[in-house]
Each structure stands twice: as structure tokens, then as C-alpha cells.
Amino acid sequence: MWWVKLIVLVLLVAAVVALFRALMSLVRNDSGGRKTMHALAWRVGFSAAVFLFLLFSMYMGWVQPHDVNPTQRQGEKISPEESSQ
């Protein structure tokens, strides 16, 4: 599902952009920190959206979680019949 990856990537990029907007606002000292607070709130919102979207995607079956080593499941070798599913 390429579109799931695209949505996650767009949300992560938006979180990074909001983080840098907060940094620039903090460096410039714009409006007493109000812009910084709003930019950081947006960043937290985007990060939460990524997390919730990934949970929803796993629930819907669009993405499958796997171990770090995809040839093993909980330290046990996966047989070829199981890995093709």
C-alpha cells in the first residue's frame, strides 16, 4: 500500500516543518513565544496523527508489523510456508 507510506511521510515532513518553524520563531523572539507555542502544538498534533494512523492501518490490515529480522519470529526460524502468507 504505497499510499499509506505517502500519508505517513507527509505527516512526518509536516511535523519536521512545524518543528523548524518553532525554532525560527524562538530564535527571532516573535510575539513573546506565542508563535513558538503554536508551532510546537502543531508538531505534537502531527506526531500523534502519525501514531494513530499507523495503529488504524494495522487494525485495517493495510500494514503488517514484523520483527527486526523478517526471517525469524520471536527468535524462531519461519518456515517457507509461513513466510509466504
C-alpha positions in Angstrom: 0.0 0.0 0.0 2.1 2.9 -1.3 -0.5 5.5 -0.3 -0.1 4.5 3.4 3.6 5.2 3.2 2.9 8.5 1.4 0.5 9.7 4.1 3.0 8.8 6.9 5.8 10.5 5.1 3.7 13.7 4.5 2.7 13.8 8.2 6.3 13.3 9.3 7.5 16.1 7.0 4.8 18.3 8.3 6.0 17.6 11.9 9.6 18.5 11.0 8.5 21.7 9.2 6.5 22.7 12.3 9.5 22.0 14.5 11.7 24.2 12.4 9.0 26.9 12.3 9.1 26.8 16.2 12.9 27.0 16.2 12.8 30.1 13.8 10.2 31.7 15.9 12.2 31.1 19.1 15.4 32.4 17.5 13.6 35.6 16.3 11.7 36.0 19.6 8.4 36.7 17.7 5.4 37.9 19.7 6.5 36.7 23.1 6.7 33.0 22.3 3.1 32.6 21.1 4.1 31.5 17.6 6.6 29.1 19.1 3.9 27.5 21.3 1.5 27.2 18.3 4.2 25.6 16.1 5.1 23.1 18.8 1.4 22.3 19.3 1.1 21.6 15.6 4.2 19.3 15.7 2.7 17.3 18.6 -0.5 17.1 16.7 1.2 15.8 13.5 3.2 13.3 15.6 0.1 12.0 17.3 -1.6 11.8 13.9 1.2 9.6 12.6 0.9 7.3 15.6 -2.9 7.0 15.4 -2.8 6.5 11.6 -0.3 3.7 11.9 -2.4 2.0 14.6 -5.5 2.4 12.4 -3.6 1.0 9.4 -2.5 -2.1 11.4 -6.1 -2.6 12.5 -7.4 -2.4 9.0 -4.7 -4.7 7.7 -3.1 -2.2 5.4 0.3 -2.7 7.1 1.7 -5.7 8.8 4.1 -5.4 11.8 7.1 -7.7 11.8 10.2 -8.5 13.8 13.5 -6.8 13.3 14.7 -9.9 11.4 11.9 -10.8 9.0 13.3 -14.4 8.7 12.6 -15.1 12.4 9.5 -14.7 14.6 10.3 -14.3 18.3 13.7 -15.9 17.8 12.3 -18.9 15.9 13.0 -19.6 12.2 9.9 -19.1 10.0 9.2 -22.0 7.6 8.8 -21.1 3.9 5.1 -21.8 4.0 4.5 -19.4 6.8 6.7 -16.6 5.3 4.7 -16.5 2.1 1.4 -15.7 3.8 
